């Protein structure tokens, strides 16, 4: 069966071969709450669908309108089997409970690198999703850009104390990078953005290199709060 958990996912879990991220637009804070509960009830009343699914997590957007979904699969093949046999009945039940949900799309990624101190046991109060898009597919560019970000973070002279971790994922289409960053709170992240410089990081050569990377098309930053975790019993 499926059970709820308050434990945040391990983004660097080695068994995860296919981490997926998607966004739903639901419209209001009340509908955010209703949709999260509908997801929990729908999954709890059914058997866990696959040994290939390690965990499914839902987050409420600080914008009061969106939900972030993160699922951890052993492989894309396991996900495709779930779609063929188990997904639609869950979608139908959730849509009956909360009509007119807009499903924006599914992003398929692979975990690449993470930055976190092993002795840091803080529980994140905010998850920040930084989505990067490049002009055209180039897996080598994806990796090189992440490497440059991690070099800049490691050399950062004034790291904000509210930051906990950063987990970088490469889009399988070769054009995107997603950073799942854990922070103590949304306010801590807002304070870091408001500090002198351009975003999270000092105004130095390392960060200027990251921000002016050839082929960098654009980026978005969104804040979320952990709302629901589902794992097998």
Order of alpha helices (4+ residues) and beta strands (2+ residues): beta-beta-alpha-beta-beta-alpha-alpha-beta-beta-alpha-beta-beta-alpha-alpha-beta
